[in-house]
Amino acid sequence: MLKKKAAIFIAMVMTMTSLAACGSTDNGTSTDSGSSVQAGQADVSTEAASEDAGSDPGEVVEITFWDQNASETRTQMFNHLIEEFEKENPDIKVNLVPIPASEAKAKYDVAIQSNTAPDCGGVSQYWMSDFIVQDALVALDDYLAGWEEAEYLLDMYQESIRDMAPDGKTYALANTVTLPTIWVNNSMMEEAGLDMPKDWLEVCDDAVLLTDTSKGQYGFSIRGGAGSSQQFEQMMYMHSGILDMFDEEGNSTVNDPAHVELLEKFAALYMKATPESDVTNGYAEMVAAFDSGTAAMIFHNLGSYGEHKKNLGDGNFTALTTVASKAGTQVIVSNGATCNAVFKDSKNPEAAFKWISYLNSHYACSYFSEQIGQIPCNELALQDDWVTEVTHMKEAADAILSGNCTLATLPINITGYYDLHNNVLVQGFQQVMLGELSAQDYLDDWAAQMTQLKKDYDAYIQTLK
């Protein structure tokens, strides 16, 4: 009854949408360039759960693990890790099921409703609210209490996961994350005699100084199309230093005066310090402007590093993962980690936890994160050579481990949040850029809609209790 009730609510309130347009790590599950589909994939919507682990001492237990962002490269990495895991745990066999990112959420939803979910799988943090209200995930707190490496999980992200759950329990392990990043062209900054900007207001000021339209050079490239409001939301909270998405009365903090200030200054850059096409440009066009030397700065995340390295070369650009906020702090804004979870349909939850905890252990987390170029959510992995030897990774790791940064997690648990971004907020953002809508009115409307979504969500959670 609970699953049915949850499914009806979710279907009525929103249609879950993917964030593929937001870049390789905007949501932790998909890439702008797409993912390869693995040949011979199983029909995961009807796959049966494995046999009971305790039925026969010495029996090999089989568990099924879904990779929610399948590609040929990822399958090779998982096969390596499975081989290593099974050497250490000969009583457990892991069956990997690769699923393309574009299909993963829908397949999970069908499997949960039909009680055929896998033993465990990779999940985006922003899916977890749906899964929790459907009573689909196993709380991992007791398992974590007995796992010796649990102390090395990055608590700032684990706390974010606990905060999403109405009961405050841990329903997943954060595995990898990416950080919002201001990418800066070093040579263009040096030619202009500018130091690296220390906050978002300086970024805006520098963008004007870096613009020379006679050379076809602009100080900044704005993402005005798909994904624009999501990226600006990260900018706002980095700028203000506000950590709470809602105040004590449940009102959205989106229209805080500091956010209005930044949007007014940022919108004023359009066509003065940015290309005219920016108002409709998406991820690909923004990255192309930076990599071609047309734009001196862009805002994306660490996932576009490979493109910048290929086109500009190492040492020719800088990644600013933290800047000073108006509160005098450095805020990392997260729209969720890529996580691993155990599903309640599993007949072997202990074996499933053993596997996902292995994926989050020092060796496996470091190996996997290095291959895909993301930040590992394991403190020991953050100190490995491959992290410290790459400038932008080292800076991100130093920020996380310094203790001086705080984490603000966007309200990804609120049903309807992504639907609002994808279907409503982009058009308003473009109107602000064009001078057709004031920053204050735009943010007031955004805040009002988020406040109502939270009110509806909170009311629904109360019915479950």
PEPE-V464400 format. One line per field, one symbol per residue. psi: psi as a letter, one per 40 degrees, with the letter a starting at -180 (. if undefined). Layout:
# PEPE-V464400
psi=???
This chain:
# PEPE-V464400
psi=dddddddddddddihhiifdeeidfdeeeiideiiihhifiigeeehiiiihdedhheihhhihhhhefhidddddddddddddddddgeehhhhhhhhideeddddddddddeffiidiihiideddddddeefeihhedddddehdedeeihddddddddddhdeeiheihhdiiihhhhhhhddddddefiihieiddddddddddehgddefhidihhheahedddddddddddddehdhdiadeehiedfidddddddddddedhedeiideddeiadddddddddeedhdiihbaeeeddddddddiieeiihheiiiideeihhhhhfiihihihieehefdddddddddddeiddddddddddefihifhdddeeidddeehddddddddddedeeiihhhifeehheddddddeddddddddddeeehidddddddddddddddddddddddddd.
